[in-house]
Amino acid sequence: MKDNSDFSNTRKNPDDWVSGDEPMTGAQASYLKTLAEQVHEPFDFRADLTKAEASKLIDRLRIKAGLEDGASDRD
């Protein structure tokens, strides 16, 4: 049976996204708000975040909320 535990090539670093410099999506903004509430952080993120910046914040907040183990596959 093949070991599928290494998915390092399925998730690109947000800094490498073609659309990473575009404004964050509504879904990202909504998820950031939800995560901020879960970890009791104020939702005072800049409205002009890029998709890449929002993704990095989402990752950080997911780790803080215990939704990720903190292991980065982007390094």
Backbone torsions as a table, in degrees:
resi	resn	phi	psi	omega
1	MET	NA	134.2	-178.2
2	LYS	-75.8	137.2	178.0
3	ASP	-84.8	113.7	-179.1
4	ASN	-101.4	21.7	-176.4
5	SER	-74.5	-17.2	-179.9
6	ASP	-103.1	102.2	179.3
7	PHE	-109.1	30.8	-173.0
8	SER	-60.2	-24.4	-179.8
9	ASN	-92.8	3.6	-179.3
10	THR	-96.0	-7.9	-177.9
11	ARG	-132.3	114.5	-179.4
12	LYS	-84.6	151.7	173.7
13	ASN	-63.9	130.4	-179.8
14	PRO	-55.6	-28.1	178.0
15	ASP	-66.0	-19.1	-179.3
16	ASP	-98.1	-0.6	-179.1
17	TRP	-67.9	138.2	175.0
18	VAL	-63.1	-38.5	-177.2
19	SER	-97.9	13.9	-175.2
20	GLY	-62.9	-24.7	-179.4
21	ASP	-88.2	-4.0	178.6
22	GLU	-75.3	157.5	178.1
23	PRO	-59.0	147.1	177.9
24	MET	-59.3	155.1	-179.3
25	THR	-83.2	165.4	175.2
26	GLY	-61.1	-37.3	179.4
27	ALA	-64.8	-40.3	177.6
28	GLN	-63.9	-44.0	179.9
29	ALA	-60.9	-43.6	180.0
30	SER	-64.5	-42.8	-179.5
31	TYR	-67.2	-39.0	176.2
32	LEU	-59.3	-42.7	179.3
33	LYS	-62.5	-45.7	179.7
34	THR	-61.2	-47.2	-179.5
35	LEU	-64.7	-40.6	179.0
36	ALA	-59.7	-41.0	177.7
37	GLU	-64.2	-40.9	-178.3
38	GLN	-64.4	-34.2	-177.5
39	VAL	-101.4	10.6	176.3
40	HIS	57.9	42.1	174.2
41	GLU	-107.1	146.0	177.1
42	PRO	-66.0	142.1	178.1
43	PHE	-89.4	81.5	-179.5
44	ASP	-125.7	37.3	179.4
45	PHE	-73.3	148.1	178.3
46	ARG	-60.3	139.1	178.8
47	ALA	-72.2	-17.9	-177.0
48	ASP	-100.1	24.5	176.4
49	LEU	-59.9	146.7	173.5
50	THR	-84.5	168.5	176.8
51	LYS	-58.6	-41.5	-178.9
52	ALA	-66.4	-44.6	179.2
53	GLU	-62.8	-42.5	179.0
54	ALA	-62.7	-41.0	179.6
55	SER	-62.1	-41.5	178.8
56	LYS	-65.2	-40.8	177.0
57	LEU	-64.2	-41.5	177.7
58	ILE	-59.2	-46.3	179.1
59	ASP	-59.3	-45.0	-179.1
60	ARG	-62.6	-44.0	-179.2
61	LEU	-70.4	-34.3	176.6
62	ARG	-63.5	-39.2	177.5
63	ILE	-65.3	-46.0	-179.4
64	LYS	-62.2	-33.3	-179.6
65	ALA	-81.6	-4.8	-179.2
66	GLY	81.5	17.5	-179.3
67	LEU	-91.0	-10.0	176.9
68	GLU	-137.5	157.0	-177.4
69	ASP	-87.0	-5.7	178.7
70	GLY	92.4	-9.1	177.7
71	ALA	-74.7	126.1	-178.3
72	SER	-99.5	132.2	175.9
73	ASP	-103.2	15.4	-177.3
74	ARG	-103.3	-4.6	-175.5
75	ASP	-77.8	NA	NA
